[in-house]
């Protein structure tokens, strides 16, 4: 099976970026506008590959979108692409000079020219005509690094060669899951990062991509000669990807969670028993003890090997707490104190590391990795992500920050740890969120510590989707995205990573993020309106913006605690079954394709709200979201031609979100009513409760049926990047409908 056979949306992702006619033939140029026509030619001053990429992209845009085939040679007016290092600070800075007989796109570097060309295209998209305003415009990157990821790149197997198993495997998740990463005949980096996927990311402002790595696969090191059996092949693939990405001004980063441990019975421990550290029972794995020299040497020498063999790598992104088993404290929270002696006796904590503190160990790991990289590269970025450092120390974890080398960039979760509320219930939002704007106090305190010391700060964001609803291509809450980007620079942010292993589909959301990433930064409302004009036309745009505003406001009532985000039924929505029998089973993970998803105990995921209040919140979200869907639907008739078709599809995304929120509410409502029905002794009360269950089933039937034409029209719907599959599709929804009918008959037959 090829990727496009399982994921039909892939054809659009790897298809031409410029595939739609945009020109409004009725448009008339203003007196201060220059008209580009077929007498113009593109002229390059330089032979850098990025300049040629910019020329080809501009020519294709003009031909396809504006119906202009440029002259093959410059005998008349010219679009000149050239370099000038004095144009301004920052490699991506560019200046656009428009005169009657020439347009110059001048970049501080080839990347600056490339982004200048993208901006010229955006000016024409806004006008729906090949008109450019006379004068000079200078733009600079507001954020030096904007790191994203392909939605096709798998996470639970090695992305470049398809290696599976320890130390990166799916066995540690407890329940059997279906995972199709690297099972397609065209799997591999050329498909995951097709040139047109790279182009789409670049057009949306991305200048970095990240892949997940396991150092024992990616590198060779003397301390563990059995490692790196495929390192040469991986390095070759990485070099090729770096070269292709560089043509679009994109650098390649590797996310590491090192040193990764191995399963308890893995042969590695037989050969290196002294390296065995703490035991993680939830994964049945031992950590790699960083208190012993071979592990320290591996971190240093492995990174040196990797960056010497792939010198174009942009850098590394490091998680050093939580996630897969790594160092000996990775799953041992110590904030507030811990009985280390008892943990050692239980075999949970390594005796060597019990004499140390986690802050020391994390600082040492980052330093070893940094020093290994610096031994061969002076320019690669080392980005230390503060994910879950709060397990070891109160905010802002100065004990870790003080131990990091001065050139290490610290990346903080922008929203994590902030107080929020849902329908009057206050809770801590401790995950990525599009409901929360940020920054959190945790992030703010980190910046206050680092900035006076001259340290760079990046932000970890999730721009497309979050666990709030991750099986849609994006959450259409544009005003929240724009507001978040407006808050970044004042909060001290100099760069960012904009997705995890989901929420990375190129979409209106990522395009808006790109628009907000340049100085001068547009006002939030102006950017949202321009986005709507670009895609749906000037007549429909104000109505679309109003619909997005209502959707953004509806998110206020979402109950975004970690238990809700990780286990509530929203991601499966119209495919999540109603269970009439009492089976006492907790809900499945919301981000993995577990094979058995029958569940009937919402108490676990509804923490801290309780199922009744969580239901109240979901119903409130649905009520308010419905208003936004109605406004978006009314805007469709205001658009014309291809604009109308595109708006209908994007309005369908908002409608699908409503269906999923409603399904989550209906599942919860049904189970709460079911339990009361089982416990009711009075016949009259029992009959009332049974009737209520039948009403919920009927509402859910209509809800699921409304989803069918949407998934048929838009194959992006239902896809979850981390699960690498569909949480819902026509087959799964029809299966749910059949079960609803069966449950209905059972209830009707019950006394």
C-alpha positions in Angstrom: 0.0 0.0 0.0 1.2 3.5 -0.9 0.8 6.5 1.4 -1.9 8.0 -0.8 -4.0 4.9 -0.7 -4.3 5.0 3.1 -4.1 8.8 3.3 -5.8 10.4 0.3 -4.9 13.9 1.4 -1.3 13.0 0.7 -1.8 13.7 -3.0 -2.6 17.3 -2.2 0.4 17.7 0.2 2.9 16.5 -2.4 1.1 18.1 -5.3 2.2 21.5 -6.7 2.1 24.4 -4.2 0.7 26.7 -6.9 -2.3 24.8 -8.3 -5.1 27.3 -8.3 -6.0 30.2 -10.5 -6.4 33.3 -8.4 -6.5 36.2 -10.8 -9.5 38.4 -10.9 -9.7 39.5 -14.5 -11.9 42.4 -13.5 -9.3 43.9 -11.1 -8.1 47.3 -12.2 -4.7 48.6 -11.0 -4.5 51.7 -8.9 -2.4 54.7 -10.1 0.4 53.8 -7.7 0.5 50.1 -8.7 2.8 48.4 -11.2 1.3 45.7 -13.4 3.4 42.5 -14.1 2.7 41.0 -17.5 4.3 38.7 -20.0 6.9 41.3 -21.0 8.6 40.9 -17.7 11.4 38.4 -17.0 13.1 37.1 -13.8 16.8 38.0 -13.5 19.1 36.3 -11.0 22.2 38.1 -9.6 24.0 35.0 -8.3 24.0 31.3 -8.8 23.0 30.1 -5.3 20.6 27.1 -5.3 18.1 29.1 -3.2 18.0 31.8 -5.8 17.1 29.3 -8.5 14.4 27.9 -6.2 13.0 31.4 -5.7 13.0 32.0 -9.5 11.2 28.8 -10.2 8.6 29.3 -7.5 7.9 32.9 -8.6 7.6 31.9 -12.2 5.2 29.0 -11.4 3.1 31.3 -9.2 2.7 33.9 -11.9 1.9 31.3 -14.6 -0.6 29.3 -12.5 -2.2 31.8 -10.2 -1.9 34.9 -12.3 -2.0 33.5 -15.8 1.2 35.1 -16.8 4.0 33.4 -18.7 7.1 35.5 -18.1 9.5 36.4 -20.9 12.4 33.9 -21.3 15.0 36.7 -21.4 15.2 40.2 -19.9 14.7 42.6 -22.8 12.1 44.6 -21.0 11.1 45.2 -17.4 12.6 42.8 -14.9 11.9 41.1 -11.6 15.5 41.1 -10.2 16.5 38.7 -7.3 19.8 39.8 -5.7 21.8 39.7 -2.6 23.0 42.6 -0.4 24.3 41.8 3.0 23.7 45.4 4.1 19.9 45.2 3.6 19.4 44.7 7.3 20.2 42.5 10.3 19.3 38.8 10.1 19.8 36.4 7.2 16.1 36.4 6.2 15.8 40.2 6.0 14.6 41.4 2.6 13.7 44.6 0.9 11.1 44.8 -2.0 11.7 47.8 -4.3 8.9 48.4 -6.9 9.3 50.8 -9.8 7.6 51.2 -13.1 10.2 49.2 -15.0 11.7 46.9 -12.4 11.0 45.1 -9.2 13.9 44.1 -7.0 13.8 41.5 -4.3 16.9 42.1 -2.2 17.9 39.6 0.5 20.5 39.7 3.2 21.1 36.1 2.1 19.6 33.6 -0.3 17.0 32.8 2.3 16.1 36.4 2.5 15.5 36.5 -1.2 13.3 33.4 -1.0 11.1 34.9 1.7 11.0 38.1 -0.2 9.6 36.3 -3.2 7.0 34.6 -1.0 5.9 38.1 0.2 5.7 39.4 -3.4 3.3 36.5 -4.1 1.3 37.3 -1.0 0.9 40.9 -2.1 -0.6 39.6 -5.4 -2.8 37.1 -3.7 -4.2 39.9 -1.6 -5.0 41.9 -4.7 -6.1 38.8 -6.7 -4.1 40.4 -9.5 -0.4 40.8 -10.6 -0.3 44.3 -9.2 2.4 45.5 -6.8 2.4 48.9 -5.0 5.2 51.2 -5.9 7.7 52.0 -3.2 9.9 50.1 -0.8 9.0 47.6 1.9 11.6 46.0 4.2 10.8 43.0 6.4 12.8 41.0 8.9 12.1 37.8 10.7 10.4 38.4 14.0 11.6 35.0 15.3 15.0 33.6 14.3 13.9 30.0 14.3 10.5 28.5 13.4 10.7 24.8 13.6 7.8 22.6 12.4 7.5 19.0 11.1 5.8 17.0 8.3 2.5 15.5 9.2 3.6 12.4 7.2 6.8 11.7 9.2 6.2 8.8 11.7 7.3 9.0 15.3 7.2 5.5 16.8 9.7 4.1 14.3 13.0 5.6 13.0 12.0 8.1 10.3 14.8 7.8 7.9 15.3 4.0 7.5 12.2 2.5 9.2 14.0 0.8 12.1 11.6 -0.4 14.7 12.0 -1.9 18.2 14.2 -1.0 21.1 14.9 1.6 22.2 12.1 3.2 20.2 9.1 1.0 20.0 5.4 0.9 20.9 5.5 -1.9 23.4 5.7 0.5 26.4 2.1 1.8 25.8 0.4 -1.0 27.7 -2.5 -1.7 25.3 -2.2 -3.3 21.8 -2.2 -0.6 19.2 -2.3 -0.4 15.4 0.6 1.6 13.9 1.3 1.9 10.2 4.3 4.1 10.2 6.9 2.9 7.6 4.6 0.1 6.4 3.9 1.8 3.0 5.8 0.9 -0.2 6.9 4.5 -0.7 7.8 5.2 2.9 10.9 7.2 3.6 12.2 10.7 3.9 11.7 11.5 0.2 8.0 10.9 0.7 7.6 12.2 4.2 9.4 15.3 3.2 8.5 15.5 -0.4 9.9 18.7 -2.1 6.4 20.2 -2.2 5.8 19.5 1.5 9.1 21.4 2.2 7.8 24.1 -0.1 4.5 24.4 1.7 6.2 24.6 5.0 8.6 27.3 3.7 5.7 29.3 2.3 4.1 29.2 5.8 7.3 30.7 7.4 9.0 27.5 8.5 12.8 27.6 8.5 13.5 24.4 10.5 12.1 20.9 10.6 12.6 18.2 13.2 12.9 14.5 13.2 13.0 12.1 16.2 16.3 10.3 16.7 17.8 7.6 18.8 21.5 8.2 19.3 22.3 4.4 19.5 20.9 4.2 15.9 22.2 7.5 14.6 25.8 7.4 15.7 28.8 5.2 16.5 30.8 5.5 19.7 33.7 3.5 21.1 32.1 2.8 24.4 29.3 0.8 22.8 30.6 -0.8 19.6 27.3 -2.6 19.0 25.5 0.7 18.4 25.2 2.5 15.1 24.9 -0.5 12.8 22.9 1.6 10.4 24.4 4.9 11.3 26.1 5.4 7.9 22.9 4.8 6.0 21.0 7.2 8.4 23.7 9.8 7.9 23.5 9.5 4.2 19.7 10.0 4.4 20.1 13.0 6.7 22.7 14.6 4.4 20.3 14.2 1.5 17.4 15.7 3.5 19.5 18.6 4.7 20.5 19.4 1.1 16.9 19.3 -0.2 15.6 21.3 2.8 18.3 23.9 2.4 16.9 24.8 -1.1 13.9 26.1 0.8 15.8 27.9 3.5 15.1 25.1 6.0 17.5 23.5 8.5 17.1 20.0 9.9 17.0 19.4 13.7 17.0 16.1 15.6 14.9 15.7 18.7 16.6 13.5 21.2 15.4 12.0 24.5 18.8 10.6 25.6 20.3 8.4 26.8 17.4 6.0 25.8 17.0 3.0 28.1 16.3 -0.6 27.0 13.8 -3.3 27.9 14.6 -5.2 31.1 15.4 -8.4 29.2 17.4 -6.7 26.4 20.8 -8.2 25.7 22.4 -4.8 26.1 22.3 -5.3 29.9 24.1 -8.6 29.6 27.0 -6.9 27.9 27.0 -3.7 30.0 25.5 -4.5 33.4 27.3 -1.6 35.1 25.4 0.8 32.9 22.0 -0.3 34.1 20.3 2.3 36.2 16.8 2.9 37.6 13.9 0.7 36.7 10.8 2.1 35.1 8.0 -0.4 35.8 5.5 1.3 33.5 7.7 0.6 30.6 9.5 -2.5 32.0 12.8 -0.9 31.1 16.0 0.1 32.8 17.5 3.5 32.4 21.0 4.2 31.2 22.9 5.4 34.2 24.6 8.7 33.5 26.8 8.3 36.6 29.1 5.9 34.8 31.8 6.9 32.3 30.7 4.7 29.3 27.3 6.4 29.1 28.8 9.9 29.4 31.4 9.0 26.7 28.5 7.7 24.5 26.6 11.0 24.8 29.7 13.1 23.9 31.2 10.9 21.3 27.9 9.9 19.6 27.0 13.5 19.1 30.5 14.3 17.7 30.2 11.4 15.3 26.7 12.5 14.1 27.6 16.1 13.5 30.9 15.3 11.9 29.1 13.0 9.4 26.1 15.3 8.9 27.7 18.8 9.2 24.7 20.6 7.8 22.4 19.6 10.7 20.8 22.6 12.3 21.1 21.2 15.8 19.3 19.2 18.4 16.2 19.6 20.6 16.5 17.9 23.9 13.8 16.5 26.3 15.5 15.5 29.6 12.6 14.6 31.8 9.5 12.4 31.3 8.8 10.6 28.0 10.8 7.4 27.3 13.0 6.0 30.0 16.4 7.7 29.9 18.5 8.8 32.9 17.8 7.5 36.4 15.5 10.3 37.5 13.5 10.6 34.3 10.3 9.2 35.9 11.0 10.0 39.6 9.5 13.3 40.6 11.5 14.9 43.5 9.8 18.3 43.9 8.7 18.5 47.5 11.1 15.8 48.6 11.4 12.1 48.1 12.6 9.1 50.2 15.6 8.1 48.0 16.7 5.3 50.4 13.3 3.7 50.1 13.3 4.0 46.3 16.7 2.4 46.2 15.5 -0.5 48.3 12.5 -0.9 46.0 14.8 -1.1 43.0 13.2 2.0 41.5 16.1 4.4 41.9 19.7 3.7 41.0 22.0 3.7 44.1 24.7 5.7 42.3 22.3 8.4 41.2 20.6 8.5 44.6 23.7 10.3 45.8 23.1 13.0 43.1 20.3 15.4 42.3 18.3 15.4 39.1 19.3 19.0 38.4 22.9 17.9 38.3 22.2 15.0 36.0 20.1 17.0 33.5 22.7 19.7 33.4 25.4 17.1 32.9 23.5 15.4 30.0 22.9 18.7 28.2 26.6 19.7 28.7 27.9 16.4 27.4 25.7 16.6 24.3 26.7 20.2 23.8 30.4 19.6 24.1 30.2 16.6 21.7 28.5 18.8 19.1 30.9 21.8 19.7 33.9 19.5 19.2 32.9 19.4 15.5 30.4 22.3 15.0 30.6 25.9 16.1 27.2 26.8 14.7 24.7 24.0 15.4 22.0 24.9 17.9 21.6 23.0 21.2 18.0 23.6 22.4 17.2 22.3 25.9 13.4 22.0 26.3 12.1 22.5 29.9 9.3 19.9 29.4 8.5 18.4 32.8 11.4 20.0 34.7 8.8 21.0 37.1 8.9 17.4 38.4 12.2 18.2 40.0 12.1 21.8 41.2 9.8 24.7 41.6 9.5 27.2 38.7 11.6 28.3 37.0 14.0 25.4 37.8 17.1 27.6 38.4 19.0 24.6 39.6 18.9 23.2 36.1 19.2 26.6 34.3 22.4 27.5 36.2 24.0 24.2 35.1 23.5 24.7 31.3 26.3 26.0 29.1 25.9 29.7 28.1 25.3 29.0 24.4 22.5 26.5 25.1 19.1 27.8 24.0 16.3 27.2 26.5 12.9 26.4 25.1 10.0 26.7 27.4 6.4 25.6 27.2 4.6 28.8 26.5 1.2 27.9 28.1 2.0 25.1 30.4 1.3 25.6 34.1 -1.2 28.5 33.7 -4.4 28.7 35.7 -7.5 28.5 33.7 -11.2 28.0 34.1 -14.1 26.1 32.4 -17.6 27.1 33.2 -16.5 28.5 36.5 -14.2 25.6 37.5 -10.6 26.6 38.0 -7.8 24.2 37.1 -4.2 24.2 36.0 -3.7 23.9 32.2 -0.5 21.8 32.0 -0.3 21.0 28.3 -0.1 22.6 24.9 -3.3 24.6 24.4 -5.0 26.7 21.7 -7.5 27.8 24.4 -4.7 29.5 26.4 -2.9 32.4 24.9 0.1 32.6 27.3 2.6 33.2 28.5 2.3 31.2 31.8 3.9 32.3 35.0 6.3 29.4 34.5 7.5 30.7 31.2 7.6 34.3 32.4 9.8 33.3 35.4 12.1 31.4 33.2 12.6 34.4 30.9 13.1 36.7 33.9 16.0 34.5 35.0 17.6 34.0 31.6 17.3 37.3 29.9 19.5 39.3 32.3 22.2 36.7 31.7 22.0 37.2 27.9 20.5 33.8 27.2 18.2 33.0 24.3 14.7 31.8 24.9 12.5 29.8 22.5 8.9 28.9 23.0 7.3 25.5 22.5 3.9 26.0 20.9 1.3 23.8 19.1 -0.2 25.8 16.3 -2.3 23.4 14.1 -4.1 21.3 16.7 -3.6 20.2 20.3 -4.9 17.3 22.3 -8.0 19.5 22.7 -9.0 18.2 19.3 -6.2 16.6 17.4 -7.9 14.6 14.6 -8.8 17.6 12.5 -6.2 19.3 10.3 -6.4 22.4 12.5 -8.5 24.1 15.1 -10.2 27.1 13.4 -9.6 29.5 16.3 -7.7 32.0 14.3 -8.1 35.0 16.7 -6.5 32.9 19.4 -3.5 31.9 17.2 -3.0 35.5 16.2 -3.2 36.7 19.8 -0.7 34.0 20.9 1.8 35.3 18.2 1.2 38.9 19.3 2.2 37.8 22.9 5.4 36.0 21.9 7.8 38.9 21.3 6.8 40.9 24.4 7.4 37.7 26.4 11.0 37.6 25.2 10.6 34.8 22.6 13.3 34.7 19.9 12.4 31.4 18.3 10.0 28.5 18.5 9.0 25.0 17.8 5.5 25.0 16.5 4.3 21.4 16.8 4.8 18.0 18.4 4.3 14.8 16.5 0.7 15.9 15.7 -0.8 19.2 14.9 1.6 19.7 11.9 -0.7 19.6 8.9 -0.1 22.6 6.6 -3.3 24.6 7.0 -4.8 28.0 7.4 -3.5 27.9 11.0 0.2 27.5 10.0 -0.2 30.1 7.2 -1.5 32.6 9.8 1.4 31.8 12.1 3.8 32.5 9.2 2.1 35.8 8.6 2.6 36.8 12.2 6.3 35.9 12.2 7.6 38.9 10.3 8.4 42.5 11.4 6.6 44.7 11.1 4.2 42.3 12.7 0.6 42.9 11.6 -2.2 43.6 14.1 -4.0 40.3 15.0 -7.3 41.3 13.5 -5.7 42.6 10.3 -3.8 39.3 9.8 -6.9 37.2 10.3 -8.9 39.3 7.9 -6.1 39.2 5.3 -6.0 35.4 5.6 -9.7 35.2 4.9 -9.4 37.6 1.9 -6.5 35.5 0.4 -8.5 32.3 0.5 -12.1 33.3 0.2 -12.3 36.7 -1.4 -13.1 40.2 -0.1 -16.9 39.7 0.0 -16.9 36.6 2.2 -13.9 37.5 4.4 -15.6 39.7 7.1 -18.3 37.0 7.6 -15.6 34.3 7.9 -13.7 36.4 10.4 -16.8 36.7 12.5 -17.3 32.9 12.4 -13.7 32.3 13.5 -14.2 34.8 16.3 -17.2 32.9 17.7 -15.2 29.6 17.5 -12.3 31.2 19.3 -14.7 32.4 22.1 -16.3 28.9 22.3 -13.0 27.4 23.4 -13.2 29.4 26.7 -15.4 26.7 28.1 -13.3 23.7 27.1 -12.2 21.7 30.2 -8.5 21.4 29.3 -6.9 19.3 32.1 -4.3 16.7 31.2 -6.7 13.7 32.0 -9.3 15.2 29.7 -6.8 15.9 26.9 -5.2 12.5 27.1 -8.3 10.3 27.4 -11.5 12.0 26.6 -13.4 10.7 23.6 -13.3 13.8 21.4 -10.6 12.7 19.0 -12.6 9.6 18.0 -15.9 11.5 18.1 -18.4 9.9 15.7 -16.5 6.6 15.9 -16.5 6.3 19.7 -19.0 3.6 20.8 -21.9 3.8 23.2 -21.5 0.9 25.8 -24.8 -0.2 27.4 -23.3 -3.0 29.5 -21.4 -2.2 32.6 -17.8 -3.2 31.8 -15.9 -0.9 34.2 -13.3 0.0 31.7 -11.3 3.3 31.5 -11.2 5.3 28.3 -8.4 4.6 25.8 -5.6 7.0 25.0 -6.8 9.8 22.8 -3.6 9.9 20.7 -3.1 6.2 19.9 -5.1 3.7 17.8 -5.8 1.2 20.5 -7.6 -1.9 19.2 -10.2 -2.1 21.9 -11.8 1.2 22.6 -15.0 0.1 24.4 -15.1 2.1 27.6 -17.7 3.2 30.1 -15.9 4.9 33.1 -15.5 8.6 32.4 -14.4 9.3 36.0 -10.7 8.8 35.1 -10.5 11.3 32.2 -12.9 13.9 33.8 -10.4 14.9 36.6 -10.5 17.4 38.2 -14.0 18.5 37.0 -15.9 15.3 37.5 -18.0 13.8 34.7 -21.0 16.0 35.3 -19.1 19.3 35.1 -17.1 18.1 32.2 -20.3 17.3 30.4 -21.6 20.8 31.2 -18.4 22.3 29.7 -18.7 20.2 26.5 -22.3 21.2 26.1 -21.4 24.8 26.5 -18.6 24.5 23.9 -21.1 22.9 21.5 -23.7 25.6 22.0 -21.3 28.4 21.3 -19.4 26.5 18.5 -22.7 26.0 16.7 -23.1 29.7 16.3 -19.7 30.0 14.7 -20.4 27.1 12.3 -23.7 28.8 11.3 -21.9 32.1 10.5 -19.2 30.3 8.5 -21.9 28.4 6.6 -23.6 31.6 5.8 -20.4 33.0 4.4 -20.1 30.3 1.7 -22.8 31.9 -0.5 -20.8 35.1 -0.5 -17.8 33.5 -2.1 -17.5 32.7 -5.7 -16.0 29.9 -7.9 -13.0 28.2 -6.3 -13.2 30.5 -3.3 -16.6 29.1 -2.5 -15.4 25.5 -2.9 -12.4 26.1 -0.6 -14.6 27.9 2.0 -17.1 25.1 2.0 -14.3 22.7 2.8 -12.8 24.8 5.6 -16.3 25.5 7.0 -16.6 21.7 7.0 -13.5 21.5 9.4 -15.4 23.7 11.9 -18.5 21.6 11.5 -16.5 18.4 12.1 -15.1 19.9 15.3 -18.6 20.5 16.5 -19.6 16.9 15.7 -16.6 15.7 17.7 -17.3 17.9 20.7 -21.0 16.8 20.5 -20.0 13.1 20.3 -17.8 13.5 23.4 -20.7 15.2 25.2 -23.2 12.5 24.1 -20.9 9.6 25.1 -20.6 11.2 28.6 -24.3 12.0 28.9 -25.3 8.5 27.8 -23.0 6.8 30.4 -24.0 9.0 33.3 -27.7 8.4 32.4 -27.1 4.7 31.9 -25.6 4.4 35.4 -28.5 6.1 37.0 -30.8 3.8 35.0 -29.1 0.7 36.3 -29.3 2.1 39.9 -32.9 3.4 39.7 -35.5 1.4 41.7 -38.6 3.4 40.9 -40.2 2.1 37.6 -41.2 5.6 36.6 -37.7 7.0 37.1 -36.3 4.0 35.2 -38.6 4.7 32.3 -37.7 8.4 32.2 -34.0 7.5 32.2 -34.4 4.9 29.4 -36.3 7.5 27.3 -33.4 9.9 27.9 -30.9 7.4 26.7 -33.0 6.8 23.5 -33.0 10.5 22.9 -29.2 10.7 23.3 -28.8 7.8 20.9 -31.1 9.6 18.3 -29.1 12.8 18.7 -25.8 10.9 18.2 -27.2 9.1 15.2 -28.0 12.4 13.5 -24.6 13.7 14.6 -22.7 10.7 13.1 -24.7 10.8 9.9 -23.8 14.5 9.5 -20.1 13.5 9.7 -20.3 11.1 6.7 -20.4 13.7 3.8 -17.7 15.7 5.6 -15.2 12.8 5.7 -16.1 11.9 2.1 -15.3 15.5 1.0 -12.2 16.1 3.1 -9.8 13.1 3.7 -7.8 15.2 6.2 -10.6 14.8 8.7 -10.0 12.0 11.2 -6.2 11.7 10.7 -4.1 11.9 13.8 -0.4 12.4 13.3 0.9 10.7 16.4 -1.4 7.7 15.9 -0.5 7.7 12.2 -3.9 6.7 11.2 -7.6 7.7 11.2 -9.4 8.1 14.5 -12.6 8.1 12.4 -13.6 7.6 8.8 -16.6 6.4 6.9 -16.1 2.8 7.8 -15.6 3.5 11.5 -18.6 5.9 11.6 -20.9 3.4 9.9 -19.7 0.7 12.5 -20.7 3.2 15.2 -24.1 3.8 13.6 -24.8 0.0 13.5 -23.9 -0.3 17.2 -26.2 2.6 18.0 -29.0 0.9 16.3 -28.3 -2.3 18.2 -28.2 -0.4 21.5 -31.4 1.3 20.7 -33.1 -2.1 20.1 -31.7 -3.5 23.4 -33.1 -0.5 25.3 -36.5 -0.7 23.6 -36.7 -4.3 24.6 -35.6 -3.7 28.2 -38.2 -3.2 30.9 
